[in-house]
Amino acid sequence: MEQIVNELPQHIAIIMDGNGRWAQQRGLTRGDGHRAGVRAARQIVMACRERHIPFLTLYAFSRENWGRPRAEVSLLFSLLTQFLGDEVENMVANGIRLQVFGEVGTLPAPVRSALESALRRTAKGGEMTVNLAMNYSGREEILRAVRRIAASGINPGDITEETFRAHLYSAGQPDPDLVIRTSGERRLSNYLPFQTAYSELYFCETHWPDFTPAELDRALAWYAGRERRFGLTSDQLSEK
């Protein structure tokens, strides 16, 4: 790790993909895959904390996920509620603050209650922020920001990028430097479309339940080797 210690991203966003495929390969149920995925999430949160990465965003449940079978959706919510109950003390002890990106109000009552309790109990965490993208849609987040700006009465000519950022779920946080997607898919799937405009995108074949801290280190090493350009022209780069 020494060679990349000074090149760590400030914010990592992860699309945790492949629980079902992981289970299918092993003759297990999709539920078994989701349970293994929760264990992987726990490991990666603590690995990021140990590597002093200040912000981590996990794509836990998209708005499109409501289209999955009802029993699978119920299991996902049950696992989330259990995870929050099991991990909140550990998060408090490690200075980890939990935040949520998404429409919490339409989630089942037990999930809302567990989230609200975890948000309250971890609110003073100053070492790391973990964002759970729950009931999240990137396009809807943009529309939500537009509606809020319109309702505020701001003159259209006075709306800046900073104004817009202040109305996103991620207000006050840096954009993700690195987006990781597991299990071989190579798209963002409506995940943080505004915030990821200049993120480095890391795609790997590993299914999420097998994404270990060692896999995270491989992604960090890859990131350390990237030349981040942020839209600079070739002339600007030559002047650096």
N, C-alpha and C positions, 0 to 999 in steps of 0.2 A: 504493500500500500504506500510506502514512502514516496515512490516516484510520482504519485498522483495526488498527494495530500494537498498541494497548493492549487490543484485544478478541480476541486470538488464543486459540483453545482450547488447553488443556493436553494434551488427548488426542483424536485423531481416529481413528475406526474406519471402514474402507472395505469395502464389498461390491463387489468388482471384477467387474461383470457385463457381458456383451455381446460377449465375444470371438468367439463363434460367429456372432452376427448381423452383426458388423462384417465378418467374412470372407465370409459369404454375400452381402452387398451388393456385394462386390467380385469375386465369382466365384472366391474363394480357398478353400482347405481350412480346416477347423477348426483344424488344426495351425498354419497361418499366423496365424490369429487369436490363438491362445495365445502364439505367439512375439511378436506385436505387443503383447500384454498384458504380457509380461515387460518389454519395453522401456518401456512406460508406468509399470510399477511402479518400475523403476529411477529414472525421472525424478521421480516423486512422492516417493519416499523422500528424494532429495536436495533437492527443493523444500521439504519439511517441515523438513529439517535447516537449510536456509538461512533459513527463517522462524522458527527457534528454537522449534519445536513439540516438546516433550519426549517425547511418546508417540504412536506410530502403530501401529495394528493392522490387518493386511491379512488378509482372508478368502481364504486361498490354496487350501484343499481341505477340503470338508465331508465328514462321514461319508456323506452321501447321494451324494456324487460317485463312490463305488465302483460305483454302478449304471450309470455311463456305459460305453460300449464299451471293451473291454480295451485296445485299441490307443491310445485317447485317454487313458486313465488312465496308461498307460506313458509316453506322451509328456509328460504333465503332470509326472510324477516326474522324467523326464529333464531337462526344462527347469528344474525347481527345483534339481536337483543341479548343473546347469551354472551357474545364476544364483549359487548360493552359492559355487561355486568361483571365478567371475569377480569377485564383488563383495566378498568377505571382506576383502581388503587395503584396498579403498576404505572399507569400514565401519570398520576399525581406524583408518585415517588420520583419519577424521572423528569419532572418538569415539562411534560408534554401536554399541550393545549389541543383540544379537539374543536374543529369547526365543521360546518356542513354546507356544501354547495348543493342547492336543489330545493324543491318545494316540499318542505317538511309537513305542511298543514294537511296534505292529502294522504299521508301515510297512516297505516293502522295505529290505533291509540296506544297499544303496548310499545310499538316502535318509537312513536313520538315521545312517550314518557321516558323510555330508556335514553334516547338522544338528549332530551332536555336535561335529564339528571347528569349525564356525562358532560355536557357542555358547561353546566353550572359548576360541577365539581373540579373540572380541569381548567377553569377560566384563568387562573393565575399562573399557569405553566409558562415559563419564560425561556425554556431551552429549545423547544421545538414545537411546531404546529403541524398537526395531522388533519388534513381536510378529507372528509368523506363525501364524495359526489353521490348523493342519494336522491333518487327520483329526479335525476338531472338530465337536462337537454341543453346543449350548447346554443342552439338556435333560439330556444325559448329564453335562455339567460340574456341573450342580446335583445330580444323583443321586450323582456321585462325591464331592462335598462332604459330602452327607448321610451316605454310607457312612463317610467318614473321621471325621466327628464322632462317629458312633455307635461306631466302633471305638475311639475315644480314651477312651470311658468318661465323657465330660462329662455331668453331670446335665442333663436336658432343660430344667429351669428356669433353668439358667445360660447357655444358648445365646443369644447376642445376635447382632445384625447383624454386629458386628465379628468375632465368632467364625466366622460363616459366610463372611464375606469372606476370612478368613485361609486358608480351604480351597479357594478358587477359583484357577484358573490365574493370574488377575490380581492375586493377593495383593500388597499393597504399592504398587500403582499406582492413580492416580485413575481413576474411571469416565470413559468417553468423554463429552466435552462435545458432540461432533458426530459423527453417523453419516452417511456419504455412500454412496448407492447409485446406480450408473450404469445406463444402458440402459433406463430407463423403468419398471422394476418398483417397486412401492410396498409392500414388506413386508420384514421383518427375516430371514426364512428361518432361524430357529433360531440366530441370531447374537447372542451375549452378552445373553441375555434378562434376567439379573439386573442386569448392569452398565449397561444402556441404559434403565433405568426413567425417567430424567429427561433423557436425551440429546435434543438437537435433531436432527431427521431431515431430511436434504437429499436429495431425489430429482431426478435430472436425466435427460434423454433421451440424452445423449451416451454412446456405447458406450465401454467401458473403454479400448481402444487409442487413442481420440481424447481421453482425459481428460488434458489437458496442465497444466503449472503455471498457465497462464492460467485454465483451468477451476477449478483449486483455489482461485485467488484470488477467483473469483466465488462459490464456496461460502463462503469466509471472509468476504467482504463481506456475504453473506446472513446468516451466523451473527452478525456484529457488530450487525445490526439487530434481532435477536431479543431479547425481554424474557424472561429465564429466571426462571421462577416457583417451581420446585421444590415444587409442591404448596401454595403459600401461598393462603389464602382471600382473597376480595375485601376483607374488612375489614383483614387484615394488609397487603395491598398498599396500601390507602389510608393506612395509617400510615407507610409508607416515605417 
